[in-house]
Structure formats: C-alpha cells, structure tokens
Amino acid sequence: MNDAHSREVSEAAAQLGRAVSNKLKDVGVDTEVLKKAANAQAATLQDMVAEEIVRRPWQALGLAALVGFWMGARR
C-alpha cells in the first residue's frame, strides 16, 4: 500500500470515527466519558497482568513461549 493510499484510508477512518462520535452524542452518549472509562479499565487490567507476572514469572514465561510457538506455527 502506498503512502497516498494509506493517508486516504486514515482520513476516511478518522472521518468515520468523528461521524460515529457525533451520532452517539446526538442520542445522549458521551464518548469522552466512555473513552475515560475504557482507559481506566485498560490501566487496571495492565496493573493486574503486571502483578501476576511478578508473582508467577515462570508461568508467565511459559505462557509467552507457548503463545509464541503457536503464532509461529500458524505461519
């Protein structure tokens, strides 16, 4: 995909995002509140995963190796 096409696709996606956001706001959905809530939940999940990795590093390493092997085998 060339740069011009990538820019066109990016701009179209941005326009679509703005249109969806405006439609949601028209029906009373505050997209900024949803965005903040999603970011907070993502941060909480990130903290939980980090704590689990610290508590069980060998299991985390094994899981990462298994996922890496599985992804590599799919190619």
N, CA, C, O and CB atoms as a CASP TS submission, in Angstrom:
PFRMAT TS
TARGET T0000
AUTHOR 0000-0000-0000
METHOD Language model
MODEL 1
PARENT N/A
ATOM      1  N   MET     1       0.854  -1.167   0.000  1.00  0.00           N
ATOM      2  CA  MET     1       0.000   0.000   0.000  1.00  0.00           C
ATOM      3  C   MET     1       0.902   1.231   0.000  1.00  0.00           C
ATOM      4  O   MET     1       1.826   1.322   0.808  1.00  0.00           O
ATOM      5  CB  MET     1      -0.973  -0.003   1.226  1.00  0.00           C
ATOM      6  N   ASN     2       0.640   2.173  -0.895  1.00  0.00           N
ATOM      7  CA  ASN     2       1.497   3.349  -0.968  1.00  0.00           C
ATOM      8  C   ASN     2       1.063   4.398   0.055  1.00  0.00           C
ATOM      9  O   ASN     2       0.010   4.278   0.682  1.00  0.00           O
ATOM     10  CB  ASN     2       1.473   3.943  -2.385  1.00  0.00           C
ATOM     11  N   ASP     3       1.892   5.422   0.208  1.00  0.00           N
ATOM     12  CA  ASP     3       1.633   6.442   1.221  1.00  0.00           C
ATOM     13  C   ASP     3       0.347   7.213   0.964  1.00  0.00           C
ATOM     14  O   ASP     3      -0.390   7.512   1.903  1.00  0.00           O
ATOM     15  CB  ASP     3       2.791   7.403   1.288  1.00  0.00           C
ATOM     16  N   ALA     4       0.067   7.538  -0.290  1.00  0.00           N
ATOM     17  CA  ALA     4      -1.149   8.289  -0.613  1.00  0.00           C
ATOM     18  C   ALA     4      -2.385   7.478  -0.252  1.00  0.00           C
ATOM     19  O   ALA     4      -3.348   8.009   0.300  1.00  0.00           O
ATOM     20  CB  ALA     4      -1.176   8.667  -2.107  1.00  0.00           C
ATOM     21  N   HIS     5      -2.350   6.203  -0.565  1.00  0.00           N
ATOM     22  CA  HIS     5      -3.491   5.339  -0.242  1.00  0.00           C
ATOM     23  C   HIS     5      -3.643   5.202   1.274  1.00  0.00           C
ATOM     24  O   HIS     5      -4.760   5.214   1.791  1.00  0.00           O
ATOM     25  CB  HIS     5      -3.319   3.944  -0.893  1.00  0.00           C
ATOM     26  N   SER     6      -2.538   5.075   1.972  1.00  0.00           N
ATOM     27  CA  SER     6      -2.572   4.973   3.433  1.00  0.00           C
ATOM     28  C   SER     6      -3.180   6.223   4.047  1.00  0.00           C
ATOM     29  O   SER     6      -3.978   6.140   4.981  1.00  0.00           O
ATOM     30  CB  SER     6      -1.162   4.746   3.992  1.00  0.00           C
ATOM     31  N   ARG     7      -2.798   7.387   3.516  1.00  0.00           N
ATOM     32  CA  ARG     7      -3.355   8.644   4.034  1.00  0.00           C
ATOM     33  C   ARG     7      -4.850   8.716   3.778  1.00  0.00           C
ATOM     34  O   ARG     7      -5.609   9.162   4.639  1.00  0.00           O
ATOM     35  CB  ARG     7      -2.654   9.854   3.395  1.00  0.00           C
ATOM     36  N   GLU     8      -5.284   8.277   2.590  1.00  0.00           N
ATOM     37  CA  GLU     8      -6.710   8.287   2.266  1.00  0.00           C
ATOM     38  C   GLU     8      -7.487   7.388   3.217  1.00  0.00           C
ATOM     39  O   GLU     8      -8.545   7.769   3.717  1.00  0.00           O
ATOM     40  CB  GLU     8      -6.936   7.842   0.816  1.00  0.00           C
ATOM     41  N   VAL     9      -6.965   6.212   3.459  1.00  0.00           N
ATOM     42  CA  VAL     9      -7.629   5.269   4.365  1.00  0.00           C
ATOM     43  C   VAL     9      -7.667   5.837   5.777  1.00  0.00           C
ATOM     44  O   VAL     9      -8.685   5.736   6.463  1.00  0.00           O
ATOM     45  CB  VAL     9      -6.910   3.900   4.356  1.00  0.00           C
ATOM     46  N   SER    10      -6.567   6.431   6.212  1.00  0.00           N
ATOM     47  CA  SER    10      -6.512   7.018   7.554  1.00  0.00           C
ATOM     48  C   SER    10      -7.509   8.155   7.694  1.00  0.00           C
ATOM     49  O   SER    10      -8.202   8.255   8.706  1.00  0.00           O
ATOM     50  CB  SER    10      -5.100   7.522   7.864  1.00  0.00           C
ATOM     51  N   GLU    11      -7.585   9.009   6.689  1.00  0.00           N
ATOM     52  CA  GLU    11      -8.524  10.133   6.736  1.00  0.00           C
ATOM     53  C   GLU    11      -9.964   9.633   6.721  1.00  0.00           C
ATOM     54  O   GLU    11     -10.811  10.161   7.442  1.00  0.00           O
ATOM     55  CB  GLU    11      -8.283  11.089   5.554  1.00  0.00           C
ATOM     56  N   ALA    12     -10.248   8.622   5.907  1.00  0.00           N
ATOM     57  CA  ALA    12     -11.600   8.062   5.864  1.00  0.00           C
ATOM     58  C   ALA    12     -11.974   7.458   7.214  1.00  0.00           C
ATOM     59  O   ALA    12     -13.106   7.613   7.672  1.00  0.00           O
ATOM     60  CB  ALA    12     -11.711   6.997   4.756  1.00  0.00           C
ATOM     61  N   ALA    13     -11.030   6.773   7.849  1.00  0.00           N
ATOM     62  CA  ALA    13     -11.294   6.193   9.166  1.00  0.00           C
ATOM     63  C   ALA    13     -11.519   7.288  10.200  1.00  0.00           C
ATOM     64  O   ALA    13     -12.394   7.158  11.057  1.00  0.00           O
ATOM     65  CB  ALA    13     -10.132   5.286   9.600  1.00  0.00           C
ATOM     66  N   ALA    14     -10.745   8.360  10.130  1.00  0.00           N
ATOM     67  CA  ALA    14     -10.914   9.473  11.069  1.00  0.00           C
ATOM     68  C   ALA    14     -12.275  10.130  10.876  1.00  0.00           C
ATOM     69  O   ALA    14     -12.950  10.458  11.852  1.00  0.00           O
ATOM     70  CB  ALA    14      -9.790  10.515  10.888  1.00  0.00           C
ATOM     71  N   GLN    15     -12.682  10.322   9.621  1.00  0.00           N
ATOM     72  CA  GLN    15     -13.994  10.908   9.347  1.00  0.00           C
ATOM     73  C   GLN    15     -15.108  10.012   9.865  1.00  0.00           C
ATOM     74  O   GLN    15     -16.081  10.495  10.445  1.00  0.00           O
ATOM     75  CB  GLN    15     -14.171  11.150   7.845  1.00  0.00           C
ATOM     76  N   LEU    16     -14.970   8.723   9.661  1.00  0.00           N
ATOM     77  CA  LEU    16     -15.965   7.778  10.154  1.00  0.00           C
ATOM     78  C   LEU    16     -16.040   7.828  11.672  1.00  0.00           C
ATOM     79  O   LEU    16     -17.131   7.813  12.243  1.00  0.00           O
ATOM     80  CB  LEU    16     -15.639   6.354   9.683  1.00  0.00           C
ATOM     81  N   GLY    17     -14.892   7.886  12.327  1.00  0.00           N
ATOM     82  CA  GLY    17     -14.865   7.981  13.784  1.00  0.00           C
ATOM     83  C   GLY    17     -15.555   9.230  14.285  1.00  0.00           C
ATOM     84  O   GLY    17     -16.310   9.183  15.256  1.00  0.00           O
ATOM     85  N   ARG    18     -15.298  10.356  13.623  1.00  0.00           N
ATOM     86  CA  ARG    18     -15.957  11.604  14.023  1.00  0.00           C
ATOM     87  C   ARG    18     -17.464  11.516  13.810  1.00  0.00           C
ATOM     88  O   ARG    18     -18.237  11.984  14.646  1.00  0.00           O
ATOM     89  CB  ARG    18     -15.383  12.794  13.236  1.00  0.00           C
ATOM     90  N   ALA    19     -17.885  10.921  12.701  1.00  0.00           N
ATOM     91  CA  ALA    19     -19.314  10.792  12.413  1.00  0.00           C
ATOM     92  C   ALA    19     -20.005   9.916  13.451  1.00  0.00           C
ATOM     93  O   ALA    19     -21.090  10.250  13.926  1.00  0.00           O
ATOM     94  CB  ALA    19     -19.527  10.212  11.010  1.00  0.00           C
ATOM     95  N   VAL    20     -19.385   8.805  13.800  1.00  0.00           N
ATOM     96  CA  VAL    20     -19.963   7.912  14.814  1.00  0.00           C
ATOM     97  C   VAL    20     -20.035   8.623  16.154  1.00  0.00           C
ATOM     98  O   VAL    20     -21.040   8.523  16.857  1.00  0.00           O
ATOM     99  CB  VAL    20     -19.135   6.613  14.942  1.00  0.00           C
ATOM    100  N   SER    21     -18.979   9.339  16.514  1.00  0.00           N
ATOM    101  CA  SER    21     -18.957  10.075  17.775  1.00  0.00           C
ATOM    102  C   SER    21     -20.074  11.110  17.808  1.00  0.00           C
ATOM    103  O   SER    21     -20.759  11.257  18.821  1.00  0.00           O
ATOM    104  CB  SER    21     -17.595  10.755  17.982  1.00  0.00           C
ATOM    105  N   ASN    22     -20.259  11.826  16.707  1.00  0.00           N
ATOM    106  CA  ASN    22     -21.324  12.833  16.651  1.00  0.00           C
ATOM    107  C   ASN    22     -22.699  12.196  16.761  1.00  0.00           C
ATOM    108  O   ASN    22     -23.573  12.727  17.446  1.00  0.00           O
ATOM    109  CB  ASN    22     -21.229  13.635  15.357  1.00  0.00           C
ATOM    110  N   LYS    23     -22.903  11.065  16.096  1.00  0.00           N
ATOM    111  CA  LYS    23     -24.199  10.374  16.178  1.00  0.00           C
ATOM    112  C   LYS    23     -24.471   9.903  17.604  1.00  0.00           C
ATOM    113  O   LYS    23     -25.591  10.024  18.100  1.00  0.00           O
ATOM    114  CB  LYS    23     -24.237   9.171  15.207  1.00  0.00           C
ATOM    115  N   LEU    24     -23.453   9.372  18.255  1.00  0.00           N
ATOM    116  CA  LEU    24     -23.627   8.917  19.634  1.00  0.00           C
ATOM    117  C   LEU    24     -23.945  10.085  20.555  1.00  0.00           C
ATOM    118  O   LEU    24     -24.783   9.966  21.448  1.00  0.00           O
ATOM    119  CB  LEU    24     -22.371   8.191  20.122  1.00  0.00           C
ATOM    120  N   LYS    25     -23.280  11.211  20.339  1.00  0.00           N
ATOM    121  CA  LYS    25     -23.568  12.396  21.149  1.00  0.00           C
ATOM    122  C   LYS    25     -24.993  12.877  20.914  1.00  0.00           C
ATOM    123  O   LYS    25     -25.651  13.352  21.839  1.00  0.00           O
ATOM    124  CB  LYS    25     -22.573  13.521  20.833  1.00  0.00           C
ATOM    125  N   ASP    26     -25.476  12.755  19.663  1.00  0.00           N
ATOM    126  CA  ASP    26     -26.845  13.164  19.344  1.00  0.00           C
ATOM    127  C   ASP    26     -27.878  12.358  20.122  1.00  0.00           C
ATOM    128  O   ASP    26     -28.947  12.875  20.448  1.00  0.00           O
ATOM    129  CB  ASP    26     -27.100  13.018  17.853  1.00  0.00           C
ATOM    130  N   VAL    27     -27.573  11.102  20.423  1.00  0.00           N
ATOM    131  CA  VAL    27     -28.527  10.270  21.165  1.00  0.00           C
ATOM    132  C   VAL    27     -28.216  10.238  22.659  1.00  0.00           C
ATOM    133  O   VAL    27     -28.814   9.460  23.403  1.00  0.00           O
ATOM    134  CB  VAL    27     -28.527   8.851  20.611  1.00  0.00           C
ATOM    135  N   GLY    28     -27.284  11.078  23.096  1.00  0.00           N
ATOM    136  CA  GLY    28     -27.033  11.220  24.526  1.00  0.00           C
ATOM    137  C   GLY    28     -25.893  10.401  25.084  1.00  0.00           C
ATOM    138  O   GLY    28     -25.769  10.282  26.303  1.00  0.00           O
ATOM    139  N   VAL    29     -25.061   9.835  24.240  1.00  0.00           N
ATOM    140  CA  VAL    29     -23.921   9.055  24.706  1.00  0.00           C
ATOM    141  C   VAL    29     -22.687   9.954  24.678  1.00  0.00           C
ATOM    142  O   VAL    29     -22.303  10.463  23.625  1.00  0.00           O
ATOM    143  CB  VAL    29     -23.708   7.772  23.829  1.00  0.00           C
ATOM    144  N   ASP    30     -22.075  10.144  25.837  1.00  0.00           N
ATOM    145  CA  ASP    30     -20.881  10.982  25.923  1.00  0.00           C
ATOM    146  C   ASP    30     -19.656  10.117  25.648  1.00  0.00           C
ATOM    147  O   ASP    30     -19.236   9.330  26.497  1.00  0.00           O
ATOM    148  CB  ASP    30     -20.773  11.673  27.323  1.00  0.00           C
ATOM    149  N   THR    31     -19.094  10.267  24.468  1.00  0.00           N
ATOM    150  CA  THR    31     -17.975   9.423  24.068  1.00  0.00           C
ATOM    151  C   THR    31     -16.717   9.694  24.888  1.00  0.00           C
ATOM    152  O   THR    31     -15.892   8.798  25.062  1.00  0.00           O
ATOM    153  CB  THR    31     -17.679   9.625  22.601  1.00  0.00           C
ATOM    154  N   GLU    32     -16.560  10.907  25.390  1.00  0.00           N
ATOM    155  CA  GLU    32     -15.383  11.207  26.218  1.00  0.00           C
ATOM    156  C   GLU    32     -15.442  10.432  27.534  1.00  0.00           C
ATOM    157  O   GLU    32     -14.422   9.940  28.016  1.00  0.00           O
ATOM    158  CB  GLU    32     -15.287  12.728  26.500  1.00  0.00           C
ATOM    159  N   VAL    33     -16.644  10.325  28.112  1.00  0.00           N
ATOM    160  CA  VAL    33     -16.806   9.553  29.345  1.00  0.00           C
ATOM    161  C   VAL    33     -16.506   8.081  29.072  1.00  0.00           C
ATOM    162  O   VAL    33     -15.832   7.424  29.865  1.00  0.00           O
ATOM    163  CB  VAL    33     -18.240   9.720  29.920  1.00  0.00           C
ATOM    164  N   LEU    34     -17.004   7.567  27.955  1.00  0.00           N
ATOM    165  CA  LEU    34     -16.726   6.175  27.587  1.00  0.00           C
ATOM    166  C   LEU    34     -15.231   5.959  27.383  1.00  0.00           C
ATOM    167  O   LEU    34     -14.684   4.939  27.804  1.00  0.00           O
ATOM    168  CB  LEU    34     -17.497   5.789  26.312  1.00  0.00           C
ATOM    169  N   LYS    35     -14.577   6.910  26.741  1.00  0.00           N
ATOM    170  CA  LYS    35     -13.136   6.805  26.493  1.00  0.00           C
ATOM    171  C   LYS    35     -12.361   6.781  27.805  1.00  0.00           C
ATOM    172  O   LYS    35     -11.438   5.984  27.971  1.00  0.00           O
ATOM    173  CB  LYS    35     -12.653   7.971  25.615  1.00  0.00           C
ATOM    174  N   LYS    36     -12.734   7.653  28.732  1.00  0.00           N
ATOM    175  CA  LYS    36     -12.047   7.697  30.028  1.00  0.00           C
ATOM    176  C   LYS    36     -12.265   6.403  30.803  1.00  0.00           C
ATOM    177  O   LYS    36     -11.341   5.889  31.432  1.00  0.00           O
ATOM    178  CB  LYS    36     -12.535   8.896  30.859  1.00  0.00           C
ATOM    179  N   ALA    37     -13.490   5.875  30.758  1.00  0.00           N
ATOM    180  CA  ALA    37     -13.785   4.622  31.454  1.00  0.00           C
ATOM    181  C   ALA    37     -12.997   3.463  30.845  1.00  0.00           C
ATOM    182  O   ALA    37     -12.469   2.620  31.570  1.00  0.00           O
ATOM    183  CB  ALA    37     -15.294   4.323  31.405  1.00  0.00           C
ATOM    184  N   ALA    38     -12.920   3.423  29.526  1.00  0.00           N
ATOM    185  CA  ALA    38     -12.160   2.359  28.859  1.00  0.00           C
ATOM    186  C   ALA    38     -10.677   2.457  29.200  1.00  0.00           C
ATOM    187  O   ALA    38     -10.022   1.440  29.425  1.00  0.00           O
ATOM    188  CB  ALA    38     -12.357   2.431  27.333  1.00  0.00           C
ATOM    189  N   ASN    39     -10.151   3.671  29.240  1.00  0.00           N
ATOM    190  CA  ASN    39      -8.741   3.850  29.601  1.00  0.00           C
ATOM    191  C   ASN    39      -8.476   3.409  31.031  1.00  0.00           C
ATOM    192  O   ASN    39      -7.448   2.794  31.316  1.00  0.00           O
ATOM    193  CB  ASN    39      -8.325   5.311  29.423  1.00  0.00           C
ATOM    194  N   ALA    40      -9.402   3.721  31.933  1.00  0.00           N
ATOM    195  CA  ALA    40      -9.239   3.315  33.333  1.00  0.00           C
ATOM    196  C   ALA    40      -9.265   1.796  33.458  1.00  0.00           C
ATOM    197  O   ALA    40      -8.462   1.220  34.192  1.00  0.00           O
ATOM    198  CB  ALA    40     -10.342   3.940  34.211  1.00  0.00           C
ATOM    199  N   GLN    41     -10.179   1.149  32.750  1.00  0.00           N
ATOM    200  CA  GLN    41     -10.251  -0.307  32.799  1.00  0.00           C
ATOM    201  C   GLN    41      -9.006  -0.940  32.191  1.00  0.00           C
ATOM    202  O   GLN    41      -8.512  -1.947  32.697  1.00  0.00           O
ATOM    203  CB  GLN    41     -11.500  -0.802  32.073  1.00  0.00           C
ATOM    204  N   ALA    42      -8.500  -0.361  31.116  1.00  0.00           N
ATOM    205  CA  ALA    42      -7.282  -0.888  30.496  1.00  0.00           C
ATOM    206  C   ALA    42      -6.095  -0.749  31.443  1.00  0.00           C
ATOM    207  O   ALA    42      -5.257  -1.646  31.530  1.00  0.00           O
ATOM    208  CB  ALA    42      -6.991  -0.162  29.169  1.00  0.00           C
ATOM    209  N   ALA    43      -6.025   0.368  32.146  1.00  0.00           N
ATOM    210  CA  ALA    43      -4.930   0.573  33.099  1.00  0.00           C
ATOM    211  C   ALA    43      -5.022  -0.428  34.245  1.00  0.00           C
ATOM    212  O   ALA    43      -4.006  -0.961  34.690  1.00  0.00           O
ATOM    213  CB  ALA    43      -4.951   2.012  33.649  1.00  0.00           C
ATOM    214  N   THR    44      -6.234  -0.683  34.720  1.00  0.00           N
ATOM    215  CA  THR    44      -6.437  -1.657  35.787  1.00  0.00           C
ATOM    216  C   THR    44      -6.019  -3.051  35.325  1.00  0.00           C
ATOM    217  O   THR    44      -5.340  -3.774  36.055  1.00  0.00           O
ATOM    218  CB  THR    44      -7.907  -1.661  36.242  1.00  0.00           C
ATOM    219  N   LEU    45      -6.420  -3.423  34.125  1.00  0.00           N
ATOM    220  CA  LEU    45      -6.043  -4.729  33.579  1.00  0.00           C
ATOM    221  C   LEU    45      -4.530  -4.833  33.423  1.00  0.00           C
ATOM    222  O   LEU    45      -3.945  -5.875  33.719  1.00  0.00           O
ATOM    223  CB  LEU    45      -6.734  -4.967  32.226  1.00  0.00           C
ATOM    224  N   GLN    46      -3.900  -3.768  32.962  1.00  0.00           N
ATOM    225  CA  GLN    46      -2.445  -3.760  32.807  1.00  0.00           C
ATOM    226  C   GLN    46      -1.765  -3.970  34.154  1.00  0.00           C
ATOM    227  O   GLN    46      -0.799  -4.727  34.252  1.00  0.00           O
ATOM    228  CB  GLN    46      -1.973  -2.437  32.172  1.00  0.00           C
ATOM    229  N   ASP    47      -2.264  -3.305  35.192  1.00  0.00           N
ATOM    230  CA  ASP    47      -1.696  -3.475  36.532  1.00  0.00           C
ATOM    231  C   ASP    47      -1.863  -4.905  37.027  1.00  0.00           C
ATOM    232  O   ASP    47      -0.947  -5.473  37.622  1.00  0.00           O
ATOM    233  CB  ASP    47      -2.351  -2.503  37.516  1.00  0.00           C
ATOM    234  N   MET    48      -3.046  -5.491  36.779  1.00  0.00           N
ATOM    235  CA  MET    48      -3.300  -6.859  37.218  1.00  0.00           C
ATOM    236  C   MET    48      -2.362  -7.841  36.521  1.00  0.00           C
ATOM    237  O   MET    48      -1.829  -8.749  37.158  1.00  0.00           O
ATOM    238  CB  MET    48      -4.758  -7.243  36.951  1.00  0.00           C
ATOM    239  N   VAL    49      -2.161  -7.663  35.228  1.00  0.00           N
ATOM    240  CA  VAL    49      -1.270  -8.547  34.475  1.00  0.00           C
ATOM    241  C   VAL    49       0.162  -8.399  34.974  1.00  0.00           C
ATOM    242  O   VAL    49       0.868  -9.393  35.148  1.00  0.00           O
ATOM    243  CB  VAL    49      -1.347  -8.241  32.964  1.00  0.00           C
ATOM    244  N   ALA    50       0.589  -7.163  35.202  1.00  0.00           N
ATOM    245  CA  ALA    50       1.954  -6.929  35.690  1.00  0.00           C
ATOM    246  C   ALA    50       2.165  -7.581  37.056  1.00  0.00           C
ATOM    247  O   ALA    50       3.212  -8.180  37.301  1.00  0.00           O
ATOM    248  CB  ALA    50       2.244  -5.418  35.775  1.00  0.00           C
ATOM    249  N   GLU    51       1.183  -7.468  37.939  1.00  0.00           N
ATOM    250  CA  GLU    51       1.283  -8.097  39.262  1.00  0.00           C
ATOM    251  C   GLU    51       1.366  -9.619  39.142  1.00  0.00           C
ATOM    252  O   GLU    51       2.140 -10.261  39.851  1.00  0.00           O
ATOM    253  CB  GLU    51       0.078  -7.703  40.136  1.00  0.00           C
ATOM    254  N   GLU    52       0.576 -10.182  38.253  1.00  0.00           N
ATOM    255  CA  GLU    52       0.575 -11.636  38.063  1.00  0.00           C
ATOM    256  C   GLU    52       1.916 -12.107  37.507  1.00  0.00           C
ATOM    257  O   GLU    52       2.413 -13.162  37.900  1.00  0.00           O
ATOM    258  CB  GLU    52      -0.570 -12.058  37.119  1.00  0.00           C
ATOM    259  N   ILE    53       2.497 -11.340  36.606  1.00  0.00           N
ATOM    260  CA  ILE    53       3.808 -11.701  36.052  1.00  0.00           C
ATOM    261  C   ILE    53       4.872 -11.672  37.136  1.00  0.00           C
ATOM    262  O   ILE    53       5.749 -12.535  37.168  1.00  0.00           O
ATOM    263  CB  ILE    53       4.196 -10.748  34.906  1.00  0.00           C
ATOM    264  N   VAL    54       4.804 -10.690  38.022  1.00  0.00           N
ATOM    265  CA  VAL    54       5.778 -10.602  39.117  1.00  0.00           C
ATOM    266  C   VAL    54       5.586 -11.762  40.089  1.00  0.00           C
ATOM    267  O   VAL    54       6.559 -12.326  40.590  1.00  0.00           O
ATOM    268  CB  VAL    54       5.645  -9.252  39.863  1.00  0.00           C
ATOM    269  N   ARG    55       4.318 -12.120  40.356  1.00  0.00           N
ATOM    270  CA  ARG    55       4.041 -13.217  41.292  1.00  0.00           C
ATOM    271  C   ARG    55       4.424 -14.574  40.735  1.00  0.00           C
ATOM    272  O   ARG    55       4.900 -15.437  41.473  1.00  0.00           O
ATOM    273  CB  ARG    55       2.581 -13.227  41.659  1.00  0.00           C
ATOM    274  N   ARG    56       4.222 -14.769  39.440  1.00  0.00           N
ATOM    275  CA  ARG    56       4.459 -16.079  38.818  1.00  0.00           C
ATOM    276  C   ARG    56       5.268 -15.924  37.534  1.00  0.00           C
ATOM    277  O   ARG    56       4.738 -16.126  36.441  1.00  0.00           O
ATOM    278  CB  ARG    56       3.120 -16.792  38.519  1.00  0.00           C
ATOM    279  N   PRO    57       6.539 -15.570  37.656  1.00  0.00           N
ATOM    280  CA  PRO    57       7.318 -15.296  36.440  1.00  0.00           C
ATOM    281  C   PRO    57       7.510 -16.510  35.540  1.00  0.00           C
ATOM    282  O   PRO    57       7.508 -16.374  34.316  1.00  0.00           O
ATOM    283  CB  PRO    57       8.661 -14.756  36.818  1.00  0.00           C
ATOM    284  N   TRP    58       7.677 -17.699  36.128  1.00  0.00           N
ATOM    285  CA  TRP    58       7.905 -18.889  35.300  1.00  0.00           C
ATOM    286  C   TRP    58       6.662 -19.268  34.510  1.00  0.00           C
ATOM    287  O   TRP    58       6.763 -19.685  33.357  1.00  0.00           O
ATOM    288  CB  TRP    58       8.342 -20.065  36.168  1.00  0.00           C
ATOM    289  N   GLN    59       5.494 -19.127  35.119  1.00  0.00           N
ATOM    290  CA  GLN    59       4.261 -19.415  34.386  1.00  0.00           C
ATOM    291  C   GLN    59       4.055 -18.399  33.269  1.00  0.00           C
ATOM    292  O   GLN    59       3.614 -18.747  32.174  1.00  0.00           O
ATOM    293  CB  GLN    59       3.050 -19.413  35.339  1.00  0.00           C
ATOM    294  N   ALA    60       4.376 -17.145  33.554  1.00  0.00           N
ATOM    295  CA  ALA    60       4.246 -16.104  32.531  1.00  0.00           C
ATOM    296  C   ALA    60       5.190 -16.378  31.365  1.00  0.00           C
ATOM    297  O   ALA    60       4.814 -16.216  30.204  1.00  0.00           O
ATOM    298  CB  ALA    60       4.531 -14.713  33.132  1.00  0.00           C
ATOM    299  N   LEU    61       6.406 -16.789  31.674  1.00  0.00           N
ATOM    300  CA  LEU    61       7.381 -17.108  30.631  1.00  0.00           C
ATOM    301  C   LEU    61       6.913 -18.307  29.805  1.00  0.00           C
ATOM    302  O   LEU    61       7.022 -18.304  28.579  1.00  0.00           O
ATOM    303  CB  LEU    61       8.762 -17.394  31.254  1.00  0.00           C
ATOM    304  N   GLY    62       6.395 -19.323  30.481  1.00  0.00           N
ATOM    305  CA  GLY    62       5.883 -20.500  29.778  1.00  0.00           C
ATOM    306  C   GLY    62       4.712 -20.157  28.876  1.00  0.00           C
ATOM    307  O   GLY    62       4.635 -20.635  27.744  1.00  0.00           O
ATOM    308  N   LEU    63       3.808 -19.335  29.368  1.00  0.00           N
ATOM    309  CA  LEU    63       2.659 -18.924  28.562  1.00  0.00           C
ATOM    310  C   LEU    63       3.115 -18.115  27.351  1.00  0.00           C
ATOM    311  O   LEU    63       2.614 -18.309  26.244  1.00  0.00           O
ATOM    312  CB  LEU    63       1.671 -18.103  29.410  1.00  0.00           C
ATOM    313  N   ALA    64       4.066 -17.210  27.565  1.00  0.00           N
ATOM    314  CA  ALA    64       4.587 -16.412  26.449  1.00  0.00           C
ATOM    315  C   ALA    64       5.249 -17.312  25.408  1.00  0.00           C
ATOM    316  O   ALA    64       5.081 -17.101  24.207  1.00  0.00           O
ATOM    317  CB  ALA    64       5.594 -15.358  26.960  1.00  0.00           C
ATOM    318  N   ALA    65       5.998 -18.310  25.863  1.00  0.00           N
ATOM    319  CA  ALA    65       6.646 -19.238  24.935  1.00  0.00           C
ATOM    320  C   ALA    65       5.607 -20.040  24.160  1.00  0.00           C
ATOM    321  O   ALA    65       5.747 -20.240  22.954  1.00  0.00           O
ATOM    322  CB  ALA    65       7.591 -20.186  25.692  1.00  0.00           C
ATOM    323  N   LEU    66       4.571 -20.497  24.846  1.00  0.00           N
ATOM    324  CA  LEU    66       3.512 -21.259  24.190  1.00  0.00           C
ATOM    325  C   LEU    66       2.801 -20.418  23.137  1.00  0.00           C
ATOM    326  O   LEU    66       2.566 -20.883  22.022  1.00  0.00           O
ATOM    327  CB  LEU    66       2.506 -21.769  25.220  1.00  0.00           C
ATOM    328  N   VAL    67       2.462 -19.199  23.484  1.00  0.00           N
ATOM    329  CA  VAL    67       1.790 -18.312  22.527  1.00  0.00           C
ATOM    330  C   VAL    67       2.711 -18.021  21.347  1.00  0.00           C
ATOM    331  O   VAL    67       2.266 -18.019  20.199  1.00  0.00           O
ATOM    332  CB  VAL    67       1.357 -16.988  23.211  1.00  0.00           C
ATOM    333  N   GLY    68       3.986 -17.778  21.619  1.00  0.00           N
ATOM    334  CA  GLY    68       4.942 -17.531  20.543  1.00  0.00           C
ATOM    335  C   GLY    68       5.080 -18.724  19.619  1.00  0.00           C
ATOM    336  O   GLY    68       5.131 -18.569  18.399  1.00  0.00           O
ATOM    337  N   PHE    69       5.140 -19.916  20.199  1.00  0.00           N
ATOM    338  CA  PHE    69       5.226 -21.134  19.389  1.00  0.00           C
ATOM    339  C   PHE    69       3.977 -21.300  18.535  1.00  0.00           C
ATOM    340  O   PHE    69       4.066 -21.611  17.347  1.00  0.00           O
ATOM    341  CB  PHE    69       5.421 -22.369  20.285  1.00  0.00           C
ATOM    342  N   TRP    70       2.817 -21.092  19.142  1.00  0.00           N
ATOM    343  CA  TRP    70       1.546 -21.240  18.432  1.00  0.00           C
ATOM    344  C   TRP    70       1.448 -20.239  17.283  1.00  0.00           C
ATOM    345  O   TRP    70       1.043 -20.597  16.177  1.00  0.00           O
ATOM    346  CB  TRP    70       0.363 -21.054  19.399  1.00  0.00           C
ATOM    347  N   MET    71       1.821 -18.980  17.546  1.00  0.00           N
ATOM    348  CA  MET    71       1.765 -17.964  16.493  1.00  0.00           C
ATOM    349  C   MET    71       2.758 -18.303  15.371  1.00  0.00           C
ATOM    350  O   MET    71       2.450 -18.132  14.192  1.00  0.00           O
ATOM    351  CB  MET    71       2.067 -16.559  17.077  1.00  0.00           C
ATOM    352  N   GLY    72       3.939 -18.778  15.744  1.00  0.00           N
ATOM    353  CA  GLY    72       4.926 -19.152  14.738  1.00  0.00           C
ATOM    354  C   GLY    72       4.487 -20.349  13.915  1.00  0.00           C
ATOM    355  O   GLY    72       4.767 -20.417  12.718  1.00  0.00           O
ATOM    356  N   ALA    73       3.805 -21.292  14.545  1.00  0.00           N
ATOM    357  CA  ALA    73       3.344 -22.487  13.842  1.00  0.00           C
ATOM    358  C   ALA    73       2.220 -22.168  12.857  1.00  0.00           C
ATOM    359  O   ALA    73       2.026 -22.897  11.885  1.00  0.00           O
ATOM    360  CB  ALA    73       2.874 -23.535  14.844  1.00  0.00           C
ATOM    361  N   ARG    74       1.493 -21.105  13.096  1.00  0.00           N
ATOM    362  CA  ARG    74       0.384 -20.729  12.219  1.00  0.00           C
ATOM    363  C   ARG    74       0.854 -20.139  10.904  1.00  0.00           C
ATOM    364  O   ARG    74       0.090 -20.110   9.939  1.00  0.00           O
ATOM    365  CB  ARG    74      -0.515 -19.744  12.918  1.00  0.00           C
ATOM    366  N   ARG    75       2.077 -19.672  10.839  1.00  0.00           N
ATOM    367  CA  ARG    75       2.586 -19.021   9.615  1.00  0.00           C
ATOM    368  C   ARG    75       2.863 -20.014   8.574  1.00  0.00           C
ATOM    369  O   ARG    75       3.296 -19.656   7.479  1.00  0.00           O
ATOM    370  CB  ARG    75       3.829 -18.226   9.882  1.00  0.00           C
TER
END
